[in-house]
Amino acid sequence: MNAMTTLYGDADVPSDVAATLVNPAAYGDHRIHDAYRWLRANNPLGVARPEKFDPFWVVTKHAHIQAVSRQNDLFHNADRPTTLTMKAIEERTRRITGTPNLVRSLVQMDAPDHPKYRALTQSWFMPVNLGKFEGRIRTIARSAVERMIAHGGRCDFVADVALGYPLHVIMEILGVPEQDEPRMLKLTQELFGAQDPDTARLKEALSPEQFGGMIQAVVEDFGAYFGKISADRRANPRDDLATVIANGKIDGDYLPQRDMTSYYIIVATAGHDTTSSSTAGAVWALAENPQEFAKVKANPELIPGLVDEAIRWMTPVKNFMRSATADTELGGRKIARGDWLMLCYASGNRDEEVFEDPFTFRSDRKPNRHVAFGYGAHLCLGQYLAKMEMRILFEELLPRLKSISLDGEVKMTQATFVNGPKRLPIRFELN
């Protein structure tokens, strides 16, 4: 990476754009999309050199994101931090774990480990298996809709529906008792929302060392909780995902403790937080656009399209990082071995060369080749579950509604990695 300090001067992005890419507040107020739009038009594969971070390539075009994502031997997940991380925090993590990442989930793995670990649970998340949960998910969705309706025409859709519904679904599949769901939600928000003053575990200004310690404490709390779950599932196996993880073996051995904890964490966090954001994003779009609401309400066959468009529109996982394992070339740029790259999924999903009128929400958008779930070998394991949950909720909700509109200011979380609406006040009329 240090080579990038002196090389690639002509590829550098402006310092204000580089600063925007690492500013959590810019993801909360949509300035990030202004930066992405400028980059796609002027420097679609440039080098950012923000203060306190190692320099990194900013991959903003859809085609380049796919090109990196399909070359898993050339662009690794595990060699550098997989999420945007300050130099001081990476150094702290390496001192503690000997690796650049605090956790070692599927996201932080490369072959040969990645395909082996992915195979442990992959069948659980395939449509043929998820079908057996559809009836139960519909029951949970109906309960969520009834709770919303009980608010009498006004609610905060995030707090009252979007957070709890997918949380309950994934925790039931995972095998977490319902009474522990608030704890799982809080830990998830402390992990993904660590940069947001509303959800961070510690509210005061923190040094990189203190910030790293705060995240480590959240990970340790997850580990303590799921350690008890694992012990129980080995002694008393059940038909749930926790039993699969607790009893899973790689090359004949149980998962190492860190890997097992990390597996639980990715299922327990990504399994609901991103779906919450996309679900809220769909309602936000419909509340802002009565014609779109009327179009989908009149034609329920558009609901799967609404779901896909909401996932493209919100793109909850804003980016992942990769590192080059060899010198290569991409988009006319020479990338050196060891270089760090930011795959900007939310930019790829507004790429004007791929999406007609990309800043317009269209439930009937076809084709919709978004990269919100990633691409290639690391394609999101939970994509079918997320789409199913959202489809079922809107099948239950839309027939009940006569109208929907915003009832105040929408607020987004401030986070450079995963973000979405944290407050969505709406008014609604029933049929």
C-alpha positions as a Python dict, from the first residue, in 0.01 Angstrom:
ca = {
    (1, 'M'): (0, 0, 0),
    (2, 'N'): (281, 246, 75),
    (3, 'A'): (369, 251, -294),
    (4, 'M'): (43, 434, -352),
    (5, 'T'): (179, 726, -149),
    (6, 'T'): (401, 828, -438),
    (7, 'L'): (245, 660, -743),
    (8, 'Y'): (-73, 727, -940),
    (9, 'G'): (-74, 1106, -895),
    (10, 'D'): (-281, 1155, -1212),
    (11, 'A'): (-545, 917, -1071),
    (12, 'D'): (-598, 1107, -746),
    (13, 'V'): (-949, 1219, -665),
    (14, 'P'): (-997, 1571, -519),
    (15, 'S'): (-934, 1593, -147),
    (16, 'D'): (-1290, 1709, -74),
    (17, 'V'): (-1433, 1405, -255),
    (18, 'A'): (-1190, 1175, -71),
    (19, 'A'): (-1300, 1330, 260),
    (20, 'T'): (-1666, 1271, 170),
    (21, 'L'): (-1602, 900, 108),
    (22, 'V'): (-1487, 850, 469),
    (23, 'N'): (-1735, 1085, 637),
    (24, 'P'): (-2024, 898, 808),
    (25, 'A'): (-2242, 1212, 799),
    (26, 'A'): (-2217, 1222, 418),
    (27, 'Y'): (-2385, 882, 403),
    (28, 'G'): (-2661, 1012, 630),
    (29, 'D'): (-2748, 1322, 426),
    (30, 'H'): (-2695, 1182, 73),
    (31, 'R'): (-2386, 1391, -9),
    (32, 'I'): (-2219, 1059, -85),
    (33, 'H'): (-2432, 1029, -400),
    (34, 'D'): (-2307, 1368, -521),
    (35, 'A'): (-1950, 1241, -475),
    (36, 'Y'): (-2031, 913, -655),
    (37, 'R'): (-2193, 1097, -944),
    (38, 'W'): (-1888, 1320, -986),
    (39, 'L'): (-1653, 1023, -971),
    (40, 'R'): (-1847, 821, -1229),
    (41, 'A'): (-1838, 1116, -1468),
    (42, 'N'): (-1483, 1238, -1406),
    (43, 'N'): (-1267, 973, -1237),
    (44, 'P'): (-1449, 639, -1217),
    (45, 'L'): (-1141, 455, -1091),
    (46, 'G'): (-934, 700, -892),
    (47, 'V'): (-720, 699, -579),
    (48, 'A'): (-853, 857, -260),
    (49, 'R'): (-604, 974, 3),
    (50, 'P'): (-814, 1081, 301),
    (51, 'E'): (-642, 1180, 622),
    (52, 'K'): (-587, 895, 874),
    (53, 'F'): (-654, 624, 612),
    (54, 'D'): (-430, 434, 378),
    (55, 'P'): (-496, 542, 18),
    (56, 'F'): (-740, 328, -179),
    (57, 'W'): (-882, 292, -527),
    (58, 'V'): (-1245, 408, -551),
    (59, 'V'): (-1436, 168, -778),
    (60, 'T'): (-1758, 345, -878),
    (61, 'K'): (-1867, 185, -1207),
    (62, 'H'): (-2097, -116, -1221),
    (63, 'A'): (-1876, -302, -1470),
    (64, 'H'): (-1560, -250, -1264),
    (65, 'I'): (-1731, -366, -943),
    (66, 'Q'): (-1834, -685, -1121),
    (67, 'A'): (-1488, -732, -1271),
    (68, 'V'): (-1320, -714, -929),
    (69, 'S'): (-1588, -931, -766),
    (70, 'R'): (-1557, -1215, -1014),
    (71, 'Q'): (-1174, -1239, -982),
    (72, 'N'): (-1147, -1380, -632),
    (73, 'D'): (-788, -1501, -669),
    (74, 'L'): (-674, -1159, -789),
    (75, 'F'): (-869, -950, -538),
    (76, 'H'): (-873, -1082, -182),
    (77, 'N'): (-1102, -1016, 113),
    (78, 'A'): (-880, -1131, 400),
    (79, 'D'): (-546, -959, 338),
    (80, 'R'): (-656, -609, 442),
    (81, 'P'): (-959, -475, 635),
    (82, 'T'): (-1277, -575, 452),
    (83, 'T'): (-1449, -255, 563),
    (84, 'L'): (-1314, 98, 546),
    (85, 'T'): (-1082, 125, 848),
    (86, 'M'): (-848, 393, 980),
    (87, 'K'): (-478, 301, 982),
    (88, 'A'): (-460, 323, 1361),
    (89, 'I'): (-756, 91, 1405),
    (90, 'E'): (-614, -163, 1158),
    (91, 'E'): (-285, -157, 1350),
    (92, 'R'): (-471, -214, 1679),
    (93, 'T'): (-669, -504, 1530),
    (94, 'R'): (-354, -669, 1396),
    (95, 'R'): (-194, -646, 1741),
    (96, 'I'): (-493, -818, 1898),
    (97, 'T'): (-590, -1080, 1639),
    (98, 'G'): (-287, -1110, 1413),
    (99, 'T'): (-522, -1028, 1124),
    (100, 'P'): (-665, -705, 979),
    (101, 'N'): (-1023, -784, 1087),
    (102, 'L'): (-1179, -834, 1432),
    (103, 'V'): (-1413, -1102, 1301),
    (104, 'R'): (-1357, -1383, 1054),
    (105, 'S'): (-1688, -1445, 883),
    (106, 'L'): (-1757, -1544, 522),
    (107, 'V'): (-1701, -1180, 429),
    (108, 'Q'): (-1341, -1189, 555),
    (109, 'M'): (-1249, -1518, 388),
    (110, 'D'): (-1092, -1623, 61),
    (111, 'A'): (-1059, -1968, -97),
    (112, 'P'): (-1011, -2239, 12),
    (113, 'D'): (-1183, -2149, 341),
    (114, 'H'): (-1463, -1937, 196),
    (115, 'P'): (-1636, -2208, -13),
    (116, 'K'): (-1604, -2462, 270),
    (117, 'Y'): (-1758, -2231, 529),
    (118, 'R'): (-2026, -2109, 290),
    (119, 'A'): (-2131, -2467, 217),
    (120, 'L'): (-2216, -2521, 587),
    (121, 'T'): (-2533, -2310, 569),
    (122, 'Q'): (-2590, -2248, 200),
    (123, 'S'): (-2871, -2505, 168),
    (124, 'W'): (-3062, -2330, 447),
    (125, 'F'): (-3080, -2010, 244),
    (126, 'M'): (-3183, -2163, -89),
    (127, 'P'): (-3542, -2107, -209),
    (128, 'V'): (-3628, -2479, -188),
    (129, 'N'): (-3559, -2476, 188),
    (130, 'L'): (-3694, -2128, 257),
    (131, 'G'): (-4031, -2238, 123),
    (132, 'K'): (-4097, -2426, 445),
    (133, 'F'): (-4075, -2096, 636),
    (134, 'E'): (-4311, -1900, 409),
    (135, 'G'): (-4625, -1969, 612),
    (136, 'R'): (-4456, -1870, 937),
    (137, 'I'): (-4306, -1556, 781),
    (138, 'R'): (-4650, -1456, 654),
    (139, 'T'): (-4790, -1491, 1005),
    (140, 'I'): (-4510, -1267, 1139),
    (141, 'A'): (-4575, -1016, 858),
    (142, 'R'): (-4948, -1002, 937),
    (143, 'S'): (-4871, -935, 1302),
    (144, 'A'): (-4635, -653, 1200),
    (145, 'V'): (-4903, -498, 980),
    (146, 'E'): (-5162, -524, 1257),
    (147, 'R'): (-4927, -349, 1501),
    (148, 'M'): (-4875, -71, 1248),
    (149, 'I'): (-5247, -29, 1191),
    (150, 'A'): (-5304, -16, 1567),
    (151, 'H'): (-5107, 311, 1571),
    (152, 'G'): (-5413, 478, 1419),
    (153, 'G'): (-5291, 630, 1095),
    (154, 'R'): (-4947, 758, 1201),
    (155, 'C'): (-4627, 577, 1294),
    (156, 'D'): (-4252, 570, 1263),
    (157, 'F'): (-4224, 290, 1010),
    (158, 'V'): (-3863, 213, 1106),
    (159, 'A'): (-3926, 177, 1479),
    (160, 'D'): (-4272, 23, 1452),
    (161, 'V'): (-4230, -220, 1159),
    (162, 'A'): (-3901, -224, 967),
    (163, 'L'): (-3671, -304, 1260),
    (164, 'G'): (-3874, -573, 1433),
    (165, 'Y'): (-4015, -772, 1142),
    (166, 'P'): (-3696, -909, 976),
    (167, 'L'): (-3530, -931, 1318),
    (168, 'H'): (-3801, -1170, 1439),
    (169, 'V'): (-3779, -1377, 1120),
    (170, 'I'): (-3401, -1433, 1124),
    (171, 'M'): (-3388, -1490, 1501),
    (172, 'E'): (-3656, -1756, 1473),
    (173, 'I'): (-3464, -1925, 1191),
    (174, 'L'): (-3138, -1892, 1383),
    (175, 'G'): (-3292, -2019, 1706),
    (176, 'V'): (-3259, -1712, 1931),
    (177, 'P'): (-3541, -1687, 2191),
    (178, 'E'): (-3785, -1402, 2125),
    (179, 'Q'): (-3707, -1239, 2460),
    (180, 'D'): (-3346, -1192, 2346),
    (181, 'E'): (-3435, -1009, 2024),
    (182, 'P'): (-3401, -658, 2176),
    (183, 'R'): (-3050, -752, 2286),
    (184, 'M'): (-2962, -870, 1934),
    (185, 'L'): (-3103, -548, 1785),
    (186, 'K'): (-2901, -333, 2024),
    (187, 'L'): (-2578, -521, 1955),
    (188, 'T'): (-2639, -500, 1579),
    (189, 'Q'): (-2693, -126, 1597),
    (190, 'E'): (-2383, -85, 1812),
    (191, 'L'): (-2182, -278, 1552),
    (192, 'F'): (-2317, -127, 1228),
    (193, 'G'): (-2412, 209, 1379),
    (194, 'A'): (-2090, 266, 1574),
    (195, 'Q'): (-2029, 593, 1387),
    (196, 'D'): (-2379, 728, 1454),
    (197, 'P'): (-2429, 925, 1777),
    (198, 'D'): (-2778, 777, 1819),
    (199, 'T'): (-2669, 413, 1813),
    (200, 'A'): (-2301, 406, 1917),
    (201, 'R'): (-2233, 229, 2246),
    (202, 'L'): (-2020, 523, 2363),
    (203, 'K'): (-2153, 868, 2271),
    (204, 'E'): (-1845, 1081, 2339),
    (205, 'A'): (-1567, 1160, 2091),
    (206, 'L'): (-1328, 865, 2076),
    (207, 'S'): (-969, 819, 1968),
    (208, 'P'): (-907, 542, 1712),
    (209, 'E'): (-779, 322, 1997),
    (210, 'Q'): (-1098, 383, 2199),
    (211, 'F'): (-1319, 330, 1892),
    (212, 'G'): (-1147, 0, 1820),
    (213, 'G'): (-1193, -103, 2181),
    (214, 'M'): (-1564, -19, 2165),
    (215, 'I'): (-1616, -238, 1858),
    (216, 'Q'): (-1413, -518, 2016),
    (217, 'A'): (-1640, -506, 2324),
    (218, 'V'): (-1950, -541, 2105),
    (219, 'V'): (-1796, -842, 1927),
    (220, 'E'): (-1706, -998, 2264),
    (221, 'D'): (-2067, -951, 2385),
    (222, 'F'): (-2189, -1134, 2076),
    (223, 'G'): (-1933, -1408, 2144),
    (224, 'A'): (-2041, -1450, 2507),
    (225, 'Y'): (-2406, -1479, 2406),
    (226, 'F'): (-2357, -1723, 2120),
    (227, 'G'): (-2105, -1928, 2319),
    (228, 'K'): (-2394, -2034, 2542),
    (229, 'I'): (-2614, -2103, 2237),
    (230, 'S'): (-2342, -2323, 2086),
    (231, 'A'): (-2295, -2526, 2403),
    (232, 'D'): (-2669, -2585, 2422),
    (233, 'R'): (-2703, -2687, 2056),
    (234, 'R'): (-2423, -2940, 2080),
    (235, 'A'): (-2590, -3095, 2383),
    (236, 'N'): (-2948, -3050, 2254),
    (237, 'P'): (-2958, -3021, 1873),
    (238, 'R'): (-3266, -2861, 1719),
    (239, 'D'): (-3394, -2786, 1372),
    (240, 'D'): (-3243, -2439, 1359),
    (241, 'L'): (-2947, -2262, 1205),
    (242, 'A'): (-2762, -2230, 1537),
    (243, 'T'): (-2747, -2610, 1552),
    (244, 'V'): (-2596, -2620, 1202),
    (245, 'I'): (-2326, -2367, 1299),
    (246, 'A'): (-2254, -2517, 1641),
    (247, 'N'): (-2214, -2869, 1501),
    (248, 'G'): (-2062, -2775, 1167),
    (249, 'K'): (-1720, -2916, 1083),
    (250, 'I'): (-1449, -2804, 844),
    (251, 'D'): (-1204, -3076, 739),
    (252, 'G'): (-1333, -3295, 1023),
    (253, 'D'): (-1303, -3040, 1306),
    (254, 'Y'): (-1553, -2809, 1474),
    (255, 'L'): (-1519, -2445, 1377),
    (256, 'P'): (-1257, -2254, 1577),
    (257, 'Q'): (-1421, -2032, 1839),
    (258, 'R'): (-1349, -1707, 1656),
    (259, 'D'): (-1484, -1841, 1327),
    (260, 'M'): (-1797, -1976, 1497),
    (261, 'T'): (-1867, -1647, 1676),
    (262, 'S'): (-1814, -1462, 1348),
    (263, 'Y'): (-2057, -1693, 1167),
    (264, 'Y'): (-2325, -1621, 1426),
    (265, 'I'): (-2255, -1249, 1406),
    (266, 'I'): (-2296, -1222, 1029),
    (267, 'V'): (-2622, -1420, 1033),
    (268, 'A'): (-2759, -1234, 1337),
    (269, 'T'): (-2671, -885, 1206),
    (270, 'A'): (-2673, -885, 825),
    (271, 'G'): (-2969, -1124, 845),
    (272, 'H'): (-3202, -844, 947),
    (273, 'D'): (-3038, -499, 942),
    (274, 'T'): (-3002, -472, 565),
    (275, 'T'): (-3355, -605, 509),
    (276, 'S'): (-3488, -347, 756),
    (277, 'S'): (-3322, -70, 558),
    (278, 'S'): (-3449, -189, 221),
    (279, 'T'): (-3802, -238, 355),
    (280, 'A'): (-3806, 113, 498),
    (281, 'G'): (-3659, 241, 171),
    (282, 'A'): (-3953, 97, -23),
    (283, 'V'): (-4207, 262, 207),
    (284, 'W'): (-4016, 591, 190),
    (285, 'A'): (-4025, 583, -190),
    (286, 'L'): (-4397, 497, -201),
    (287, 'A'): (-4479, 768, 54),
    (288, 'E'): (-4297, 1027, -160),
    (289, 'N'): (-4454, 911, -486),
    (290, 'P'): (-4834, 855, -476),
    (291, 'Q'): (-4836, 750, -842),
    (292, 'E'): (-4585, 471, -773),
    (293, 'F'): (-4792, 363, -472),
    (294, 'A'): (-5109, 355, -684),
    (295, 'K'): (-4930, 162, -961),
    (296, 'V'): (-4809, -117, -730),
    (297, 'K'): (-5135, -129, -532),
    (298, 'A'): (-5331, -172, -855),
    (299, 'N'): (-5097, -442, -982),
    (300, 'P'): (-4965, -671, -703),
    (301, 'E'): (-4758, -856, -962),
    (302, 'L'): (-4520, -559, -940),
    (303, 'I'): (-4435, -635, -575),
    (304, 'P'): (-4122, -843, -658),
    (305, 'G'): (-4010, -551, -876),
    (306, 'L'): (-4080, -308, -591),
    (307, 'V'): (-3860, -524, -367),
    (308, 'D'): (-3569, -535, -611),
    (309, 'E'): (-3593, -164, -681),
    (310, 'A'): (-3598, -83, -309),
    (311, 'I'): (-3283, -292, -260),
    (312, 'R'): (-3112, -109, -550),
    (313, 'W'): (-3240, 228, -430),
    (314, 'M'): (-3124, 188, -71),
    (315, 'T'): (-2818, -40, -121),
    (316, 'P'): (-2774, -83, 258),
    (317, 'V'): (-2419, -222, 227),
    (318, 'K'): (-2250, 81, 77),
    (319, 'N'): (-1910, -72, 12),
    (320, 'F'): (-1666, -352, 77),
    (321, 'M'): (-1289, -337, 46),
    (322, 'R'): (-1063, -571, -152),
    (323, 'S'): (-685, -592, -197),
    (324, 'A'): (-490, -686, -507),
    (325, 'T'): (-277, -1000, -488),
    (326, 'A'): (-78, -917, -802),
    (327, 'D'): (-8, -629, -1038),
    (328, 'T'): (-300, -591, -1276),
    (329, 'E'): (-492, -345, -1489),
    (330, 'L'): (-851, -231, -1455),
    (331, 'G'): (-1031, 42, -1644),
    (332, 'G'): (-706, 162, -1797),
    (333, 'R'): (-541, 200, -1455),
    (334, 'K'): (-240, 2, -1338),
    (335, 'I'): (-316, -150, -997),
    (336, 'A'): (-22, -278, -795),
    (337, 'R'): (-1, -583, -574),
    (338, 'G'): (-115, -488, -223),
    (339, 'D'): (-332, -197, -337),
    (340, 'W'): (-659, -150, -148),
    (341, 'L'): (-987, -102, -339),
    (342, 'M'): (-1329, 24, -227),
    (343, 'L'): (-1618, -136, -418),
    (344, 'C'): (-1888, 133, -407),
    (345, 'Y'): (-2206, -71, -456),
    (346, 'A'): (-2436, 228, -404),
    (347, 'S'): (-2254, 404, -688),
    (348, 'G'): (-2270, 102, -918),
    (349, 'N'): (-2644, 89, -856),
    (350, 'R'): (-2683, 446, -988),
    (351, 'D'): (-2451, 394, -1286),
    (352, 'E'): (-2602, 586, -1577),
    (353, 'E'): (-2454, 339, -1828),
    (354, 'V'): (-2647, 50, -1671),
    (355, 'F'): (-2966, 200, -1526),
    (356, 'E'): (-3196, 427, -1723),
    (357, 'D'): (-3287, 730, -1513),
    (358, 'P'): (-3108, 580, -1210),
    (359, 'F'): (-3219, 847, -961),
    (360, 'T'): (-3586, 763, -1021),
    (361, 'F'): (-3757, 487, -820),
    (362, 'R'): (-3941, 252, -1058),
    (363, 'S'): (-4106, -65, -934),
    (364, 'D'): (-4137, -190, -1292),
    (365, 'R'): (-3767, -141, -1369),
    (366, 'K'): (-3652, -418, -1605),
    (367, 'P'): (-3389, -537, -1616),
    (368, 'N'): (-3263, -449, -1269),
    (369, 'R'): (-2909, -583, -1254),
    (370, 'H'): (-2818, -420, -925),
    (371, 'V'): (-2513, -521, -722),
    (372, 'A'): (-2661, -454, -377),
    (373, 'F'): (-2604, -819, -282),
    (374, 'G'): (-2252, -815, -419),
    (375, 'Y'): (-2145, -1028, -713),
    (376, 'G'): (-1951, -1347, -779),
    (377, 'A'): (-1843, -1595, -512),
    (378, 'H'): (-1933, -1357, -227),
    (379, 'L'): (-2288, -1295, -347),
    (380, 'C'): (-2501, -1248, -34),
    (381, 'L'): (-2609, -1581, 113),
    (382, 'G'): (-2933, -1430, 247),
    (383, 'Q'): (-3058, -1262, -70),
    (384, 'Y'): (-3349, -1502, -126),
    (385, 'L'): (-3464, -1474, 235),
    (386, 'A'): (-3448, -1093, 223),
    (387, 'K'): (-3653, -1076, -97),
    (388, 'M'): (-3906, -1326, 36),
    (389, 'E'): (-3954, -1136, 361),
    (390, 'M'): (-4004, -808, 180),
    (391, 'R'): (-4239, -958, -79),
    (392, 'I'): (-4458, -1117, 188),
    (393, 'L'): (-4475, -799, 397),
    (394, 'F'): (-4589, -589, 101),
    (395, 'E'): (-4839, -856, -5),
    (396, 'E'): (-4991, -818, 342),
    (397, 'L'): (-4952, -440, 379),
    (398, 'L'): (-5045, -282, 45),
    (399, 'P'): (-5401, -423, 22),
    (400, 'R'): (-5476, -265, 361),
    (401, 'L'): (-5363, 85, 265),
    (402, 'K'): (-5562, 350, 83),
    (403, 'S'): (-5284, 609, 94),
    (404, 'I'): (-4944, 670, 247),
    (405, 'S'): (-4738, 988, 287),
    (406, 'L'): (-4448, 1128, 486),
    (407, 'D'): (-4529, 1281, 824),
    (408, 'G'): (-4204, 1456, 906),
    (409, 'E'): (-3833, 1445, 835),
    (410, 'V'): (-3674, 1114, 738),
    (411, 'K'): (-3336, 1051, 899),
    (412, 'M'): (-3064, 813, 783),
    (413, 'T'): (-2795, 652, 997),
    (414, 'Q'): (-2448, 800, 978),
    (415, 'A'): (-2224, 512, 877),
    (416, 'T'): (-1974, 451, 599),
    (417, 'F'): (-2038, 75, 577),
    (418, 'V'): (-2405, -19, 632),
    (419, 'N'): (-2674, 245, 654),
    (420, 'G'): (-3042, 312, 595),
    (421, 'P'): (-3336, 502, 742),
    (422, 'K'): (-3338, 532, 1121),
    (423, 'R'): (-3653, 744, 1138),
    (424, 'L'): (-3939, 731, 888),
    (425, 'P'): (-4253, 909, 1011),
    (426, 'I'): (-4556, 829, 791),
    (427, 'R'): (-4928, 893, 773),
    (428, 'F'): (-5157, 633, 623),
    (429, 'E'): (-5524, 578, 547),
    (430, 'L'): (-5683, 234, 546),
    (431, 'N'): (-5919, 94, 287),
}
